[in-house]
Amino acid sequence: MAVPTTGVLSMQSMAQEALYGTYGSGSVTGPISLYDMVNGGNTNGSGNSYPTINQNCLPNPASRGAYVPFLILKKYTNSSLVSTNTYYLDPSEAANPENLTNGDILYTDANLTTPVGAHSGTGNFYEQDQPGPSKEQSACGLISWPPDGNWSCQTDANGAITIVLCSCTTC
């Protein structure tokens, strides 16, 4: 069964659908939190623990606001571009790129489940790709970007960064 496309919707019936796949029938313990029905679990005080849904959908509702996007370039020593990427930071480690420190993890997905692979060795590094960012948008809190400011890092096999360069010549 599914939630009907016509008629009056009921929060209790939607909770029954989320729990049992039976819109309009089944036992539901109150209170019912729409947040919990959408995101799964019962962290917002629901009487039932709801299953997680839409796990493969980005952004998954459970992920909204739980990451910090960060645009960076993957380069070689000769500055040739390997790729441009959006990576994600756990806000408990770095609320914005300005707060990045050695050991913080870069992730490839907004759910913060897949760390970036190792990127180190002779000449491999990441460089921020955001012209003219604000201080909060800039790695190391640099106020301006190249040619005045430079930031680059390497990552280990767990996605943990090591800041290689954080300098500002005229910032």
HUNORVEN-V605587 format. One record per pair of residues at least 6 apart in sequence whose ideal C-beta (glycine too) atoms are under 8 Angstrom apart, sorted by the first residue. I is the first residue (numbers start at 1). J is the second residue. D is the distance in Angstrom with one decimal. If there is no record, write none. Layout:
BEGIN
i:I j:J d:D
i:I j:J d:D
END
This chain:
BEGIN
i:1 j:17 d:6.8
i:1 j:21 d:6.1
i:1 j:22 d:5.6
i:1 j:23 d:4.9
i:1 j:24 d:8.0
i:2 j:17 d:6.9
i:2 j:23 d:6.6
i:3 j:9 d:6.9
i:3 j:13 d:7.7
i:3 j:14 d:6.0
i:3 j:17 d:5.5
i:3 j:23 d:5.7
i:4 j:23 d:6.8
i:10 j:24 d:7.5
i:11 j:32 d:5.4
i:11 j:34 d:7.3
i:12 j:28 d:5.7
i:12 j:32 d:6.6
i:13 j:23 d:5.1
i:13 j:24 d:4.6
i:14 j:23 d:7.3
i:14 j:37 d:6.5
i:15 j:28 d:4.6
i:15 j:32 d:4.8
i:15 j:37 d:6.2
i:15 j:48 d:7.0
i:15 j:50 d:7.7
i:16 j:22 d:5.7
i:16 j:23 d:6.2
i:16 j:24 d:6.2
i:16 j:25 d:6.1
i:16 j:26 d:4.2
i:16 j:28 d:5.8
i:17 j:23 d:4.3
i:18 j:37 d:4.8
i:18 j:50 d:5.1
i:18 j:51 d:7.0
i:18 j:53 d:7.5
i:19 j:26 d:6.1
i:19 j:28 d:6.6
i:19 j:48 d:5.9
i:19 j:50 d:6.6
i:19 j:51 d:7.6
i:20 j:26 d:4.1
i:28 j:47 d:7.3
i:28 j:48 d:6.2
i:29 j:47 d:3.2
i:29 j:48 d:5.3
i:30 j:47 d:5.0
i:31 j:45 d:6.0
i:31 j:46 d:6.3
i:31 j:47 d:5.9
i:32 j:46 d:6.0
i:32 j:47 d:7.3
i:32 j:48 d:7.8
i:33 j:42 d:7.4
i:33 j:44 d:4.0
i:33 j:45 d:5.7
i:33 j:46 d:4.3
i:35 j:43 d:7.8
i:35 j:44 d:4.2
i:36 j:42 d:5.2
i:36 j:43 d:6.7
i:36 j:44 d:4.9
i:36 j:45 d:7.6
i:36 j:46 d:4.1
i:36 j:48 d:8.0
i:36 j:49 d:7.7
i:36 j:50 d:5.1
i:37 j:46 d:7.6
i:37 j:50 d:5.2
i:38 j:53 d:7.6
i:38 j:61 d:4.9
i:39 j:50 d:7.9
i:39 j:52 d:7.2
i:39 j:61 d:5.3
i:39 j:62 d:4.3
i:40 j:49 d:7.9
i:40 j:50 d:5.3
i:40 j:51 d:5.8
i:40 j:52 d:3.2
i:40 j:53 d:6.6
i:40 j:62 d:6.5
i:41 j:49 d:5.6
i:41 j:50 d:6.5
i:41 j:52 d:7.2
i:42 j:48 d:6.5
i:42 j:49 d:4.4
i:42 j:50 d:6.9
i:52 j:62 d:6.8
i:54 j:60 d:5.8
i:54 j:61 d:6.8
i:58 j:109 d:7.4
i:58 j:110 d:5.7
i:58 j:111 d:7.9
i:59 j:110 d:5.2
i:60 j:110 d:7.3
i:60 j:111 d:6.1
i:62 j:111 d:7.7
i:63 j:110 d:4.7
i:63 j:111 d:5.1
i:63 j:112 d:7.7
i:66 j:91 d:7.0
i:66 j:110 d:7.7
i:66 j:112 d:7.0
i:67 j:88 d:4.2
i:67 j:89 d:6.7
i:67 j:90 d:7.0
i:67 j:91 d:6.9
i:67 j:107 d:7.3
i:67 j:110 d:5.0
i:67 j:111 d:7.9
i:67 j:112 d:5.8
i:68 j:88 d:6.6
i:68 j:89 d:4.1
i:68 j:90 d:7.8
i:68 j:91 d:5.5
i:68 j:94 d:6.5
i:68 j:95 d:6.8
i:68 j:96 d:5.9
i:68 j:97 d:7.3
i:69 j:86 d:5.5
i:69 j:87 d:7.6
i:69 j:88 d:6.0
i:69 j:110 d:7.8
i:70 j:86 d:7.1
i:70 j:87 d:5.1
i:70 j:88 d:6.7
i:70 j:89 d:5.6
i:70 j:97 d:5.4
i:70 j:106 d:7.2
i:70 j:128 d:7.7
i:70 j:139 d:7.9
i:71 j:84 d:7.2
i:71 j:85 d:7.4
i:71 j:86 d:5.5
i:71 j:87 d:7.9
i:71 j:128 d:7.1
i:71 j:129 d:4.5
i:71 j:130 d:5.2
i:72 j:84 d:7.8
i:72 j:85 d:6.0
i:72 j:87 d:6.1
i:72 j:106 d:8.0
i:72 j:126 d:4.6
i:72 j:127 d:6.4
i:72 j:128 d:5.5
i:72 j:129 d:5.5
i:73 j:81 d:6.0
i:73 j:82 d:7.8
i:73 j:83 d:7.4
i:73 j:84 d:5.5
i:73 j:85 d:7.6
i:73 j:126 d:6.9
i:73 j:127 d:4.8
i:73 j:128 d:7.6
i:73 j:129 d:4.5
i:74 j:81 d:7.5
i:74 j:82 d:4.1
i:74 j:83 d:4.8
i:74 j:84 d:7.8
i:74 j:85 d:6.4
i:74 j:119 d:6.4
i:74 j:124 d:7.5
i:74 j:125 d:8.0
i:74 j:126 d:5.8
i:75 j:81 d:5.9
i:75 j:82 d:6.1
i:75 j:124 d:7.6
i:75 j:125 d:6.0
i:75 j:126 d:7.5
i:75 j:127 d:5.7
i:75 j:152 d:7.9
i:76 j:82 d:6.4
i:76 j:123 d:4.9
i:76 j:124 d:6.2
i:77 j:122 d:6.9
i:77 j:123 d:2.8
i:77 j:124 d:7.7
i:77 j:125 d:7.8
i:78 j:123 d:7.2
i:82 j:124 d:7.9
i:84 j:129 d:5.8
i:85 j:108 d:7.7
i:85 j:116 d:8.0
i:87 j:106 d:4.5
i:87 j:107 d:6.3
i:87 j:108 d:6.4
i:87 j:116 d:6.1
i:88 j:106 d:7.3
i:88 j:107 d:4.4
i:88 j:108 d:7.5
i:88 j:109 d:6.7
i:88 j:110 d:5.5
i:88 j:112 d:6.1
i:89 j:96 d:8.0
i:89 j:97 d:7.3
i:89 j:100 d:7.2
i:89 j:104 d:6.7
i:89 j:105 d:7.7
i:89 j:106 d:6.8
i:89 j:107 d:7.4
i:90 j:104 d:7.7
i:90 j:105 d:6.5
i:90 j:107 d:7.3
i:90 j:112 d:5.3
i:93 j:99 d:7.9
i:93 j:104 d:4.5
i:93 j:105 d:6.6
i:94 j:100 d:4.9
i:94 j:101 d:7.3
i:94 j:104 d:5.2
i:96 j:136 d:4.5
i:96 j:137 d:6.8
i:97 j:128 d:7.0
i:97 j:133 d:7.7
i:97 j:136 d:7.5
i:97 j:137 d:6.0
i:97 j:138 d:5.9
i:97 j:139 d:4.6
i:98 j:135 d:5.9
i:98 j:136 d:5.1
i:98 j:137 d:7.5
i:98 j:138 d:6.0
i:98 j:139 d:7.2
i:98 j:140 d:7.0
i:98 j:141 d:4.0
i:100 j:139 d:5.3
i:100 j:140 d:7.1
i:100 j:153 d:7.7
i:100 j:161 d:6.7
i:100 j:163 d:7.1
i:101 j:163 d:7.4
i:102 j:160 d:7.8
i:102 j:161 d:6.5
i:102 j:162 d:5.4
i:102 j:163 d:5.7
i:103 j:160 d:5.2
i:103 j:161 d:7.2
i:104 j:160 d:6.9
i:104 j:161 d:5.5
i:105 j:115 d:5.4
i:105 j:158 d:6.9
i:105 j:159 d:4.5
i:105 j:160 d:5.5
i:105 j:161 d:7.5
i:106 j:115 d:6.7
i:106 j:116 d:4.6
i:106 j:126 d:7.8
i:106 j:155 d:6.0
i:106 j:159 d:5.1
i:106 j:161 d:6.1
i:107 j:113 d:7.2
i:107 j:114 d:6.0
i:107 j:115 d:5.7
i:107 j:116 d:6.9
i:107 j:159 d:6.5
i:108 j:114 d:4.7
i:108 j:115 d:7.3
i:108 j:116 d:5.5
i:115 j:155 d:7.9
i:115 j:158 d:5.5
i:115 j:159 d:2.6
i:115 j:160 d:7.7
i:116 j:155 d:5.4
i:116 j:159 d:4.6
i:117 j:155 d:7.3
i:117 j:157 d:6.9
i:117 j:159 d:7.5
i:118 j:155 d:6.0
i:118 j:156 d:5.6
i:118 j:157 d:4.5
i:119 j:125 d:7.3
i:119 j:126 d:6.4
i:119 j:154 d:5.9
i:119 j:155 d:4.8
i:120 j:154 d:4.0
i:120 j:155 d:6.8
i:120 j:156 d:6.9
i:120 j:162 d:7.7
i:124 j:154 d:6.8
i:125 j:152 d:4.3
i:125 j:153 d:6.7
i:125 j:154 d:5.8
i:125 j:164 d:5.8
i:126 j:152 d:6.1
i:126 j:153 d:5.2
i:126 j:154 d:7.2
i:126 j:155 d:7.1
i:126 j:161 d:7.8
i:127 j:150 d:7.9
i:127 j:151 d:6.9
i:127 j:152 d:4.8
i:128 j:138 d:6.8
i:128 j:139 d:5.0
i:128 j:145 d:7.1
i:128 j:151 d:5.3
i:130 j:137 d:6.0
i:130 j:138 d:7.4
i:130 j:145 d:7.1
i:131 j:145 d:5.8
i:132 j:144 d:7.2
i:132 j:145 d:6.2
i:133 j:145 d:6.4
i:134 j:143 d:8.0
i:135 j:141 d:5.2
i:135 j:142 d:7.5
i:135 j:143 d:5.3
i:138 j:145 d:6.9
i:138 j:149 d:7.1
i:138 j:151 d:7.2
i:139 j:151 d:4.0
i:139 j:153 d:7.6
i:139 j:163 d:7.9
i:139 j:166 d:7.1
i:140 j:149 d:7.8
i:140 j:151 d:5.0
i:140 j:163 d:7.2
i:140 j:166 d:3.8
i:140 j:168 d:7.9
i:142 j:148 d:7.9
i:142 j:149 d:3.5
i:142 j:150 d:7.9
i:142 j:151 d:6.2
i:142 j:166 d:7.3
i:142 j:168 d:5.0
i:142 j:171 d:5.5
i:143 j:149 d:7.2
i:143 j:168 d:7.3
i:143 j:171 d:4.6
i:144 j:168 d:7.5
i:144 j:170 d:7.5
i:144 j:171 d:5.1
i:147 j:169 d:7.7
i:148 j:168 d:6.2
i:148 j:169 d:5.3
i:148 j:170 d:4.6
i:148 j:171 d:5.4
i:149 j:167 d:7.0
i:149 j:168 d:4.4
i:149 j:169 d:7.4
i:149 j:171 d:5.2
i:150 j:165 d:5.3
i:150 j:166 d:7.5
i:150 j:167 d:5.2
i:150 j:168 d:7.7
i:151 j:163 d:7.4
i:151 j:165 d:6.3
i:151 j:166 d:5.3
i:152 j:163 d:7.8
i:152 j:164 d:4.9
i:152 j:165 d:4.7
i:153 j:161 d:4.4
i:153 j:162 d:6.1
i:153 j:163 d:4.9
i:153 j:164 d:5.7
i:154 j:161 d:7.1
i:154 j:162 d:5.2
i:154 j:164 d:5.8
i:155 j:161 d:5.5
i:155 j:162 d:7.5
i:156 j:162 d:7.3
END
